[in-house]
Amino acid sequence: MAEKISKEMALGEMVSKYPDTGPIMLKYGLHCVGCHVAAYETIEQGAKAHGMTDEDIDKMLEEMNKAVEKD
C-alpha cells in the first residue's frame, strides 16, 4: 500500500515516488512539478504560492491519494 500523500510532503519527493500525481497537480494549476523549488517546497507551500485555497488543496490531495491507491 502506498504512503498517504499529505500537504507536508515535498513536491519533488512526491512526484518521484508517485509520478501518476503529476497530471492531477497540473489539472489544479500547480505547475511546479518540474520546478527547481519543488525539491524542498511542500505541496501546501507550492499550492498556496499558486493561490489555491485549503479546500482546493484537500480536494487535490484526495484525488492524488485515490490515484496512488490503484497502484
N, C-alpha and C positions, 0 to 999 in steps of 0.2 A: 504494500500500500504506500502511496506517495505521501511525503511530508505535506501537511496542510500549509498552503500558501497564506502568509499573513502580511499585513501592511508594513511590518517591521523588516521584512526580508530585503536584502539588497537587490536592486533591479538586475544587475549583471548575473548574480548567483542564480536568481530565479529563472532567468531566460536560458542560462546554460543548463540548468537541471531540467527545465520544462519548456523546451522550445515551442510546444504547441500553444503556449500562452502568448506568444508574440503577436499573432493576428488579433487576439482579443484585446490586447493593450492598444494596438493600432486603431481598432474599431472605436475605442473610447477617446481617441485623440492623444494618446500617450505615445509619442514617437521617440521616446528616449531609449528604445530597445538597443540601438547601436551607438548611442552617445557615449563619449568618454566619461561622463559624470555617472553613468549607470553602474560603474564598478563599485562605487561607495555610497550612492544615494539610495534611500529606501523607496519602496513602492509608494508609500504615503508622501514622502517628500517630493518625488517626481510628479505624482498626481496633483498635489497641491500647487506645485510650481506651474502646472498647466491649467489651473483654475478649476479642478474637479472638486466637487463637494464631498462631504463624508458619505452621503448616500450613494453618490456615483462610485466612490471607491469600494464601498461594501458590495454593490451590485457587480462591479468588475471582478472583485475577489471571488465572489460566489461563482461566477462563470468560469474563472480560471481554475478553481478547485474542482468543479464538475468536469472540466476538460482533462485534468490530470488523473482524476479517479478512474477514467476509462482506460488508462494505460496499464 
